[in-house]
Amino acid sequence: MSDRIVAKNKKAYHEYFIEDKYEAGLVLVGTEVKSIRQGKVNLKDSYVSIKNGEAFVYNMHISPYEKGNIYNVDPLRPRKLLLNKRELRKLIGLTTLKGYSLIPLSLYLKNGLVKMELSVAKGKRIYDKRQDIAKKDAERRMQRQDDYR
């Protein structure tokens, strides 16, 4: 199993409490796969929504492939996620609860296929973010103290 992470959504860990993680495949066009292999993808403002019993990822930017000419598609088009029915039902149940949303965490290649790690997440409040920043600061200071000794 050779997993190669192509893109990470670092903002998700700052903005949300991560509850559960799922792995999903994506329905892509050939030129999109080539761009992803080159690492030209951005997950920063992307989110997952479920419509008519199917999951779609929105605002995931895949840059057009340079040599793709007429085969290139819209970089921000919605892309379908491939999940089991059981997983979809569970996600529908969780997202109907107040405050939960589906957020892509990373995009990676697994055995030649493009996979997405998505999570059920709950939004953080401003004071939660401040607490996380203060905690990281304290850990850094303690690490520096240990390095000097």
VMD Tcl script that draws the C-alpha trace (Angstrom):
set ca {
  {0.00 0.00 0.00}
  {1.66 3.14 -1.20}
  {-0.19 6.23 0.03}
  {1.16 9.51 -1.28}
  {-0.48 12.61 0.16}
  {-1.03 15.19 -2.58}
  {-2.90 17.91 -0.66}
  {-3.85 18.62 2.95}
  {-6.47 20.93 4.39}
  {-4.55 22.44 7.31}
  {-7.26 25.05 7.84}
  {-9.78 22.31 8.74}
  {-7.89 21.38 11.92}
  {-7.90 25.03 12.99}
  {-11.56 25.72 12.16}
  {-13.23 22.47 13.27}
  {-13.27 19.72 15.90}
  {-12.69 16.49 13.93}
  {-15.10 13.75 15.06}
  {-14.95 10.85 12.53}
  {-12.84 10.21 9.43}
  {-13.89 8.43 6.23}
  {-12.15 7.45 3.00}
  {-13.90 8.14 -0.29}
  {-13.06 7.78 -3.95}
  {-13.69 10.56 -6.46}
  {-15.25 10.63 -9.91}
  {-12.68 12.52 -12.01}
  {-11.76 13.21 -15.63}
  {-8.36 12.05 -16.94}
  {-6.83 15.53 -17.09}
  {-7.88 16.17 -13.48}
  {-6.04 13.03 -12.36}
  {-2.90 14.20 -14.17}
  {-3.10 17.59 -12.43}
  {-3.61 15.91 -9.05}
  {-0.56 13.70 -9.65}
  {1.44 16.91 -10.22}
  {0.09 18.28 -6.92}
  {-1.94 21.10 -8.45}
  {-4.95 20.86 -6.15}
  {-6.25 23.07 -3.33}
  {-8.63 21.91 -0.56}
  {-8.56 25.12 1.48}
  {-12.22 26.25 1.21}
  {-13.74 22.95 0.09}
  {-16.69 21.24 1.73}
  {-18.86 18.16 1.15}
  {-22.62 18.25 0.72}
  {-25.11 15.41 0.29}
  {-27.85 15.84 -2.31}
  {-30.31 13.17 -3.47}
  {-28.45 10.48 -1.56}
  {-25.09 11.28 -3.21}
  {-22.08 13.10 -1.76}
  {-20.39 15.92 -3.70}
  {-17.30 17.97 -2.91}
  {-17.53 21.70 -3.70}
  {-14.87 24.43 -4.04}
  {-12.03 21.94 -4.49}
  {-9.76 23.64 -7.02}
  {-7.89 21.38 -9.45}
  {-5.77 23.46 -11.82}
  {-6.23 22.69 -15.54}
  {-3.63 20.32 -16.98}
  {-1.18 22.26 -19.21}
  {-1.25 19.73 -22.04}
  {-4.96 18.97 -21.71}
  {-6.25 21.69 -24.11}
  {-9.89 20.83 -25.05}
  {-10.17 18.03 -22.48}
  {-9.78 20.34 -19.48}
  {-12.89 20.96 -17.39}
  {-13.95 23.70 -14.95}
  {-11.42 23.74 -12.06}
  {-14.13 24.35 -9.41}
  {-16.83 21.98 -10.66}
  {-18.58 19.79 -8.07}
  {-17.13 16.27 -7.96}
  {-19.00 13.17 -6.86}
  {-17.64 11.13 -3.96}
  {-17.82 7.34 -3.98}
  {-19.04 5.95 -0.66}
  {-20.92 2.85 0.48}
  {-24.67 3.19 1.04}
  {-24.15 2.42 4.72}
  {-21.54 5.17 5.04}
  {-23.76 7.63 3.15}
  {-26.72 6.91 5.43}
  {-24.53 7.40 8.49}
  {-23.18 10.70 7.11}
  {-26.69 11.93 6.29}
  {-27.73 11.14 9.87}
  {-24.72 12.93 11.36}
  {-24.97 16.06 9.20}
  {-28.62 16.59 10.07}
  {-27.51 17.11 13.67}
  {-26.92 20.73 14.62}
  {-23.46 22.08 13.90}
  {-21.95 19.09 12.08}
  {-20.50 19.36 8.58}
  {-18.43 17.26 6.20}
  {-14.94 18.63 5.56}
  {-12.22 17.20 3.27}
  {-8.97 16.69 5.20}
  {-6.59 15.37 2.56}
  {-6.29 14.07 -0.98}
  {-3.92 11.19 -1.67}
  {-3.02 8.47 -4.15}
  {-3.62 4.91 -2.99}
  {-2.59 2.10 -5.35}
  {-2.86 4.48 -8.31}
  {-6.35 5.75 -7.36}
  {-7.22 9.21 -6.05}
  {-8.80 9.03 -2.59}
  {-10.09 11.71 -0.23}
  {-10.09 11.61 3.54}
  {-13.14 13.47 4.77}
  {-14.36 14.06 8.28}
  {-17.49 14.75 10.23}
  {-16.59 17.96 12.02}
  {-18.11 20.51 14.36}
  {-17.20 24.18 14.02}
  {-15.01 25.80 16.65}
  {-15.87 29.04 18.37}
  {-13.36 31.87 18.59}
  {-12.43 31.05 22.20}
  {-11.78 27.40 21.22}
  {-9.32 28.57 18.56}
  {-7.60 30.82 21.09}
  {-7.27 27.92 23.52}
  {-5.70 25.75 20.80}
  {-3.21 28.50 19.91}
  {-2.30 29.00 23.59}
  {-1.85 25.23 24.04}
  {0.46 25.01 21.01}
  {2.44 28.01 22.27}
  {2.92 26.38 25.67}
  {4.06 23.12 24.04}
  {6.58 25.03 21.90}
  {7.96 26.85 24.95}
  {8.32 23.56 26.85}
  {10.07 22.00 23.84}
  {12.50 24.92 23.66}
  {13.25 24.58 27.38}
  {14.01 20.89 26.87}
  {16.29 21.72 23.91}
  {18.38 24.12 26.01}
  {19.04 21.52 28.70}
}
mol new
graphics top color blue
foreach p $ca { graphics top sphere $p radius 0.5 }
foreach p [lrange $ca 0 end-1] q [lrange $ca 1 end] { graphics top cylinder $p $q radius 0.2 }
display resetview
